[in-house]
């Protein structure tokens, strides 16, 4: 379904009403943009999706930048290219997560939240 944002407003009676119509038009355009591309997981959850490959040596720390803008609460693995476990190696900070994998060179996709 395509939301083409064709809302027709009546002629504004005054500047306050015109401001209201302009604001509503902006809201409808933004909402249409979201609905046209589909609502993504990160549109509803305060998170960021990150892809990276673990260190080439098993059980060695990998520093991974995230763009969450705050210290993450946790990480959820949602895809990886081979068997292995991902685990936290030290406290996360507002810029990076610090993790290890028990298998070398695993390509991970994670949700940082």
Phi, psi and omega per residue, in radians:
X1 nan 2.406 -3.136
X2 -1.967 2.155 3.071
X3 -1.669 1.852 -3.005
X4 -1.609 0.145 3.016
X5 1.010 0.759 3.138
X6 -1.810 1.298 3.056
X7 -1.707 2.239 -3.138
X8 -1.889 2.109 3.132
X9 -1.709 2.624 3.071
X10 -1.229 2.956 3.078
X11 -1.072 2.232 3.138
X12 -1.183 2.448 -3.141
X13 -1.442 -0.475 3.141
X14 -2.740 -3.134 -3.085
X15 -1.153 -0.614 3.107
X16 -1.085 -0.768 3.128
X17 -1.167 -0.677 3.104
X18 -1.108 -0.713 3.082
X19 -1.071 -0.728 3.098
X20 -1.080 -0.808 3.139
X21 -1.086 -0.703 3.108
X22 -1.112 -0.738 3.120
X23 -1.125 -0.795 3.122
X24 -1.086 -0.693 3.113
X25 -1.062 -0.743 3.106
X26 -1.097 -0.780 3.126
X27 -1.067 -0.813 -3.135
X28 -1.109 -0.674 3.097
X29 -1.133 -0.760 3.115
X30 -1.128 -0.767 3.123
X31 -1.113 -0.735 3.104
X32 -1.061 -0.708 3.105
X33 -1.065 -0.724 3.112
X34 -1.156 -0.826 -3.088
X35 -1.187 -0.577 3.138
X36 -1.203 -0.591 -3.137
X37 -1.616 -0.162 -3.097
X38 1.592 2.561 3.139
X39 -1.456 2.146 -3.107
X40 -1.599 2.794 3.113
X41 -0.927 -0.833 -3.084
X42 -1.244 -0.151 3.019
X43 -1.307 -0.364 -3.071
X44 -1.967 -0.198 -3.085
X45 -2.242 2.435 3.100
X46 -1.326 1.533 -3.041
X47 -2.690 3.017 2.998
X48 -2.417 2.597 3.121
X49 -1.753 2.290 -3.064
X50 -2.287 2.397 3.044
X51 -2.040 2.423 3.124
X52 -2.847 2.907 3.047
X53 -1.992 2.300 -3.129
X54 -1.152 2.904 -3.116
X55 -0.957 2.625 3.125
X56 -1.243 -0.110 3.078
X57 -2.076 2.176 -3.125
X58 -0.991 2.570 3.086
X59 1.050 0.522 3.077
X60 -2.009 2.376 -3.054
X61 -1.077 2.408 3.011
X62 -2.072 2.269 3.069
X63 -1.693 2.187 -3.086
X64 -2.159 2.118 3.095
X65 -1.279 2.492 3.034
X66 -2.264 2.906 -3.123
X67 -2.077 0.506 -3.081
X68 -1.183 -0.527 3.126
X69 1.463 0.177 3.094
X70 -2.796 3.013 3.100
X71 -1.266 2.138 -3.122
X72 -1.159 2.649 3.028
X73 -1.462 -0.624 -3.108
X74 -3.003 -3.078 -3.105
X75 -2.396 2.405 3.054
X76 -2.141 2.187 3.069
X77 -1.393 2.234 3.077
X78 -2.041 -0.137 3.056
X79 -2.845 2.507 3.020
X80 -2.661 2.706 -3.011
X81 -1.594 -0.117 3.044
X82 -2.782 2.942 -3.103
X83 -1.110 2.537 3.116
X84 2.766 2.770 3.129
X85 -1.937 2.474 3.088
X86 -1.854 2.344 3.107
X87 -2.524 2.716 -3.098
X88 -1.279 2.332 3.129
X89 -1.790 -0.479 3.019
X90 -2.794 3.041 -3.067
X91 -1.009 2.405 3.067
X92 -1.285 2.784 3.028
X93 -2.261 -3.086 -3.044
X94 -1.213 -0.136 -3.132
X95 -2.044 -0.526 -2.985
X96 -2.413 2.709 2.882
X97 -1.926 2.601 -3.099
X98 -2.133 1.983 -2.992
X99 -2.383 2.861 3.048
X100 -2.315 2.738 3.028
X101 -2.206 2.461 3.132
X102 -1.368 0.004 3.081
X103 -2.252 2.428 -3.119
X104 -1.253 2.528 2.959
X105 0.927 0.933 3.064
X106 -1.678 2.267 3.053
X107 -1.467 2.004 -3.104
X108 -1.928 2.610 2.900
X109 -2.152 2.198 -3.067
X110 -2.299 2.743 2.980
X111 -1.784 2.120 3.081
X112 -1.786 2.160 -3.100
X113 -2.338 nan nan
